[in-house]
Amino acid sequence: MGSVELLPVGRRVAYWRGRRKLSQQVFADRLGKSKSWFDKVERGVRQLDKLSTLQEIARVLRIDTAALVGRDATPVQATGRDDGVERIRAALSRYEIPLGKRAGSPILPVDRMLRDVGYAWTTFQYARYPQAVDLAPDLLTNAQRTYTCDRGSGRLPLVEAYWVTAALLVKLGDAELAWLAVDRAMLAATGDRDLVAAAAVQLGQVLRALGRAREARAVLLAAAHRIAPAKIDGGTPAELSLCGTLLVQAALAAAQDGNESAPGELIDEAAGMAERVGDGCDHHRTGFGPTAVSLARAAVAVEVGDTCDAIARHEKATARPGWRCLPTEHRAAHLLDVARAHLHAGDVGSAARMLTEIERTAPAEITHRPVARDILAEVARDPRAPTTIAKLAAMLGVG
């Protein structure tokens, strides 16, 4: 059987037809198709692009549909995800700072820690989550040790190490552990207005992931008001990026909480700041700008169930030049929201297209993000789904 899994789908059908001792004519008759049609399928001239057709073929062959799309092959799992999360948990359990631990590896200088944190952020923003998981435990331990020796300059890499770890853990579906990491970030940032605001962005996302939308909105708005410039014209791009991102996250929290009017008002306020910042910037790892705000409007529409508006806003936002300036992770997360919108609208084909695009540009968004795998499984179960999605679901062992 192992060699059969390497064959194209048409050849697999031919293999199983031979095992069942059925001629092409008899098989085609049972399917209600012409012999010519079926011959083209087996030779690969005609592609099987509907899951419902594969299911009917599998029924006649008396086999599981998965045998035709490759489920018998070893599934690709989110390799090392659970082990990686446990290593991050262990790193967060060491309490290097309050205990003042100095033993072990050499303490890294601040400039080296800043480079290491920057590399971890780049890895995350390119949606290379397995690599980011590998980096996180040592990053946390080294940042804590550096901070014990230099509590002034060492604070920035420490806060960012906690922050990127929390963002990663939210992706991996462990919001509780992410809360611990971002709580550490907030405590370490205390006294620095910019660092508190930056950490609050991630705190809001963690609280939303935990279903605590009302608390998220309160925290985000408090942080936004604290950093907001007296006048937009007087704010620096970095300040406006943080304040605008906090407002966007507050809008998403308000939408999740069922508030109908607040999301639009908050995003409108953020849009004014985004125009001052422009696209192509990534102040404080936010990616904030006019395109990011446009994507947020689509995300709010998804959250409140207005799928038509969400899809229309998505099409406009992704046509902007700033779309390609956003980090891969940001774009993949948005496409997942749009896939959900298409699914809610009953457009399985478009949902599948979004998932295929995500898998092509940011595979780990599918393999390592539980919510993405859930959406993939839901799409794959629909008989209207294209066979490419069935194959992807089978390869990942979801369904």
Stockholm file with secondary structure:
# STOCKHOLM 1.0

chainA/1-399         MGSVELLPVGRRVAYWRGRRKLSQQVFADRLGKSKSWFDKVERGVRQLDKLSTLQEIARVLRIDTAALVGRDATPVQATGRDDGVERIRAALSRYEIPLGKRAGSPILPVDRMLRDVGYAWTTFQYARYPQAVDLAPDLLTNAQRTYTCDRGSGRLPLVEAYWVTAALLVKLGDAELAWLAVDRAMLAATGDRDLVAAAAVQLGQVLRALGRAREARAVLLAAAHRIAPAKIDGGTPAELSLCGTLLVQAALAAAQDGNESAPGELIDEAAGMAERVGDGCDHHRTGFGPTAVSLARAAVAVEVGDTCDAIARHEKATARPGWRCLPTEHRAAHLLDVARAHLHAGDVGSAARMLTEIERTAPAEITHRPVARDILAEVARDPRAPTTIAKLAAMLGVG
#=GR chainA/1-399 SS CTTGGGSCHHHHHHHHHHHTTCCHHHHHHHHTCCHHHHHHHHHTSSCCCCHHHHHHHHHHHTSCTHHHHTTTSCCCCCTTHHHHHHHHHHHHTSCHHHHTCCCSSCCCCHHHHHHHHHHHHHHHHTTCHHHHHHHHHHHHHHHHHHHHHCTTTTHHHHHHHHHHHHHHHHHTTCHHHHHHHHHHHHHHHTTCHHHHHHHHHHHHHHHHHTTCHHHHHHHHHHHHHHHCCSSGGGSCHHHHHHHHHHHHHHHHHHHHTTCSSHHHHHHHHHHHHHHHHCSSCCGGGCCCSHHHHHHHHHHHHHHHTCHHHHHHHHHHHHTSGGGGGSCHHHHHHHHHHHHHHHHHTTCHHHHHHHHHHHHHHCHHHHHSCHHHHHHHHHHHHSTTSCHHHHHHHHHHTCC
#=GC SS_cons         CTTGGGSCHHHHHHHHHHHTTCCHHHHHHHHTCCHHHHHHHHHTSSCCCCHHHHHHHHHHHTSCTHHHHTTTSCCCCCTTHHHHHHHHHHHHTSCHHHHTCCCSSCCCCHHHHHHHHHHHHHHHHTTCHHHHHHHHHHHHHHHHHHHHHCTTTTHHHHHHHHHHHHHHHHHTTCHHHHHHHHHHHHHHHTTCHHHHHHHHHHHHHHHHHTTCHHHHHHHHHHHHHHHCCSSGGGSCHHHHHHHHHHHHHHHHHHHHTTCSSHHHHHHHHHHHHHHHHCSSCCGGGCCCSHHHHHHHHHHHHHHHTCHHHHHHHHHHHHTSGGGGGSCHHHHHHHHHHHHHHHHHTTCHHHHHHHHHHHHHHCHHHHHSCHHHHHHHHHHHHSTTSCHHHHHHHHHHTCC
//
